[in-house]
Amino acid sequence: MMKNLLLTLFIVLALGFQQCKKDQENFAYCTGCPVSAWDGYYNGSGAYFAPEPSDNADGIEVKVTIVNTYDSTLKITVDVPGYITENFTTSKKDENHYINIWSDERSLDLGLSNKGNEYRLTGTVKKNRYNKIDEVWEVDRYVSFETYKN
């Protein structure tokens, strides 16, 4: 009897976790989505990576705001309280599911996915520093994240 109860409990839990996985899998890259689909407030979590491994952190709060200001110009703010806050501006006139903004000092990579009217934004924001010895820009610290539109 106890064995059957444990087996049933295991099956119910396994199916529950499988359903959670399916919800994540149903998100698809938002190819063909208009620029207005990017507009909004996103909240989620991420992982912070620093030069000193002891400074790394997982499960940190991440907020992303994207505002479509004028003529497909997007103002993007990535706020990771206590770690990194960066503002970016870019023109978005295509319907690709990604945005890449690069400079020597910082970069932003974003990918938009949707499942019906639900939107997920994944990305990485990086801060770079100049290595005077090798005379190159290199990644100093970064946050990888997954957020969902409010």
SVG drawing of the C-alpha trace seen along z (x, -y; Angstrom):
<svg xmlns="http://www.w3.org/2000/svg" viewBox="-2 -60 54 62">
<polyline fill="none" stroke="black" stroke-width="0.4" points="0.0,0.0 2.8,-2.5 4.7,-1.4 1.7,-2.2 1.2,-5.6 4.9,-6.5 4.8,-5.4 1.6,-7.5 3.1,-10.5 6.3,-10.1 4.2,-9.9 2.1,-13.0 5.3,-15.0 7.0,-13.9 4.1,-14.9 3.9,-18.2 7.5,-19.0 7.2,-17.8 4.3,-20.3 6.5,-23.1 9.2,-22.1 6.6,-22.1 5.5,-25.6 9.1,-26.8 9.5,-24.8 6.4,-26.4 8.1,-29.7 9.4,-30.3 11.6,-33.0 9.5,-36.0 10.3,-36.1 7.9,-38.3 6.9,-40.2 6.5,-44.0 8.7,-46.4 5.8,-47.2 6.1,-43.7 9.4,-44.6 7.9,-47.6 7.2,-47.0 8.5,-46.2 10.2,-42.8 11.1,-41.2 13.1,-38.1 16.4,-36.8 19.9,-36.2 23.4,-35.3 26.3,-37.8 29.8,-36.9 32.8,-38.9 36.6,-38.6 36.7,-37.3 34.7,-34.0 33.7,-34.8 31.8,-37.8 29.6,-35.7 25.9,-35.5 23.0,-33.5 19.2,-34.2 19.6,-38.0 16.8,-40.4 16.8,-41.8 14.5,-44.5 14.4,-45.5 12.5,-48.4 12.0,-48.9 10.3,-52.0 9.5,-52.6 10.0,-56.3 9.8,-57.4 10.2,-55.9 11.2,-52.5 13.8,-53.9 14.0,-51.7 15.3,-53.0 16.5,-50.0 17.4,-50.0 18.8,-46.9 18.7,-47.3 20.4,-44.7 20.2,-46.4 23.6,-46.3 25.5,-45.0 24.9,-46.7 22.6,-49.4 23.0,-50.3 21.0,-52.4 21.0,-51.7 19.3,-53.2 18.9,-51.5 16.9,-51.6 14.7,-48.5 13.1,-48.4 13.3,-44.7 11.2,-41.9 14.1,-39.7 13.9,-38.2 17.2,-39.6 18.9,-42.9 22.7,-43.2 24.4,-46.4 28.2,-46.5 30.8,-49.0 34.3,-48.7 33.1,-49.5 29.8,-47.6 27.4,-45.4 23.9,-44.1 22.4,-40.9 18.7,-40.4 16.4,-37.7 12.6,-37.9 10.4,-34.8 6.6,-34.5 3.9,-32.0 0.7,-33.6 0.5,-36.9 3.3,-36.1 6.7,-37.4 10.1,-36.2 13.3,-38.3 16.6,-36.6 19.9,-38.4 23.4,-39.3 24.7,-42.8 28.5,-43.1 30.8,-45.7 34.3,-45.7 37.6,-47.1 40.8,-48.0 43.7,-45.7 46.7,-48.0 49.3,-45.2 47.7,-43.3 46.1,-46.5 42.7,-44.9 39.2,-45.3 38.0,-42.4 34.9,-41.4 35.2,-42.7 31.8,-41.5 28.4,-40.5 24.9,-39.4 23.0,-36.8 19.2,-36.9 15.7,-35.7 12.8,-38.0 9.1,-38.0 6.9,-40.9 4.5,-42.3"/>
</svg>
